[in-house]
Amino acid sequence: MPAKSVSSIVVVLKSILHSGSAGTQEEIKHALEQQGYAVNQSKISRLLRKLGAIKTTNEQKQIVYTLPLEPAPPTSKNILSQLVLSITTNETLIVIRTNPGSASLIGRLLDHNTQALNILGTVAGDDTVFIAPKSIKQIPKILIAVKSFLAETA
């Protein structure tokens, strides 16, 4: 089975959590496997923590994992790392997925460092930042620089 990106796993996991039917990490693992994702329990645990998943009672009075209506505020000194969910790329752009409301902050940080990062600029929405590279031939290097910059800034 080919490796699947963390961002695609996160999308499927969010869908599972929104359904309100998974009460254990084993049930989540099984649901992900049905979607073609082979993940272990520790990966599920990390993703649940990163997404801020909580246990609550559903309409059938079962205790299930779900996502809160609003994300919990960051708890550590390394706030920036908690705001960035994933960084992916294709042949022309770099895309950063963030917690809701965090994209403009990340975009602003990147825009203030365009020369050092070799980017033209960013476009930020609520939870997504598009990065326009100066040269698409340099995307792999720019991706490394952006990840390093965000890790150092955090």
C-alpha positions in Angstrom: 0.0 0.0 0.0 1.5 3.4 -1.0 2.3 5.8 1.8 -0.4 8.4 2.3 0.2 12.0 3.5 -0.5 13.0 7.1 -2.8 15.8 5.8 -5.0 13.2 4.0 -5.1 11.1 7.2 -6.1 14.1 9.2 -9.0 14.9 6.8 -10.3 11.3 7.1 -9.8 11.3 10.9 -11.8 14.5 11.2 -14.6 13.0 9.2 -14.6 9.9 11.5 -14.6 12.2 14.6 -17.4 14.4 13.2 -19.5 11.2 12.7 -19.5 10.7 16.5 -19.3 6.9 16.2 -15.7 6.1 17.4 -15.4 5.5 21.1 -12.0 3.9 21.2 -8.7 4.4 19.4 -9.1 0.8 18.2 -12.4 1.8 16.5 -10.7 4.8 14.9 -7.8 2.5 13.7 -10.4 0.1 12.2 -12.3 3.0 10.5 -9.0 4.4 9.1 -8.0 0.9 7.8 -11.4 0.7 6.0 -10.4 3.9 4.2 -7.0 2.5 3.2 -4.8 4.0 6.0 -2.5 1.7 7.9 -1.7 3.6 11.2 -0.7 2.3 14.6 -2.3 3.3 17.9 0.5 5.7 18.9 0.0 7.6 15.6 -3.7 7.8 16.3 -3.0 9.1 19.8 -0.7 11.8 18.5 -3.2 12.9 15.8 -6.0 13.0 18.3 -3.9 15.1 20.6 -2.8 17.4 17.8 -6.4 17.9 16.7 -7.6 18.5 20.2 -10.0 15.6 20.1 -12.1 15.1 23.3 -14.3 12.4 24.6 -18.0 13.3 24.9 -21.4 11.6 25.0 -23.2 11.3 21.7 -27.0 11.3 21.0 -27.1 7.5 21.8 -25.5 8.2 25.2 -22.3 6.5 24.1 -18.9 8.0 25.0 -17.1 8.8 21.7 -14.2 10.8 20.4 -15.1 14.1 18.8 -13.7 17.5 17.9 -14.6 20.4 20.1 -16.6 23.2 18.5 -13.6 25.5 19.0 -10.0 24.4 19.3 -8.4 24.5 22.7 -5.8 27.3 23.1 -2.2 26.3 22.7 -0.7 25.1 26.0 3.1 25.1 25.6 5.7 27.7 25.0 6.1 26.3 21.5 2.8 27.8 20.3 3.7 28.0 16.6 4.3 24.3 16.3 0.8 23.7 17.6 -0.8 26.0 15.1 0.7 24.3 12.0 -1.0 21.0 11.2 0.7 20.1 7.9 2.9 21.5 5.2 2.6 19.9 1.7 3.6 20.9 -1.8 2.9 20.2 -5.5 4.7 21.3 -8.6 3.8 25.0 -8.1 2.8 25.8 -4.5 3.5 25.1 -0.9 0.4 24.7 1.2 0.3 25.0 5.0 -2.8 23.8 6.9 -3.2 25.4 10.3 -5.7 25.4 13.2 -8.7 27.7 12.4 -7.8 31.4 12.6 -4.0 30.8 12.6 -3.2 31.1 8.9 -3.0 34.9 8.8 -0.4 34.8 11.6 1.7 32.2 9.8 1.4 34.0 6.4 2.4 37.3 8.0 5.5 35.7 9.5 6.5 34.2 6.2 5.7 37.5 4.3 8.1 39.3 6.5 10.9 36.9 5.5 10.4 36.5 1.8 14.0 37.2 0.8 15.4 34.6 3.3 12.8 32.0 2.3 13.1 32.7 -1.4 9.3 33.2 -1.8 7.2 35.8 -3.6 4.6 35.9 -0.8 1.6 34.2 0.7 -2.1 34.1 0.5 -3.7 33.2 3.8 -7.3 32.2 4.6 -8.7 31.0 7.9 -6.8 27.7 8.1 -4.8 27.5 4.9 -1.7 29.4 3.6 -0.6 29.3 0.0 3.1 30.1 -0.5 4.1 31.3 -4.0 7.8 30.4 -4.5 10.1 32.7 -6.5 11.0 29.7 -8.6 9.1 26.4 -8.9 12.4 24.7 -9.5 13.4 25.5 -6.0 10.3 24.2 -4.2 12.1 21.3 -2.4 14.7 23.7 -1.0 12.0 26.3 -0.1 9.9 23.6 1.6 12.9 22.8 3.8 13.6 26.4 4.5 9.9 27.1 5.4 9.8 24.1 7.8 13.1 25.1 9.4 12.0 28.8 9.7 8.7 27.8 11.4 10.5 25.4 13.7 13.1 28.1 14.7 10.4 30.8 15.1 8.4 28.6 17.4 
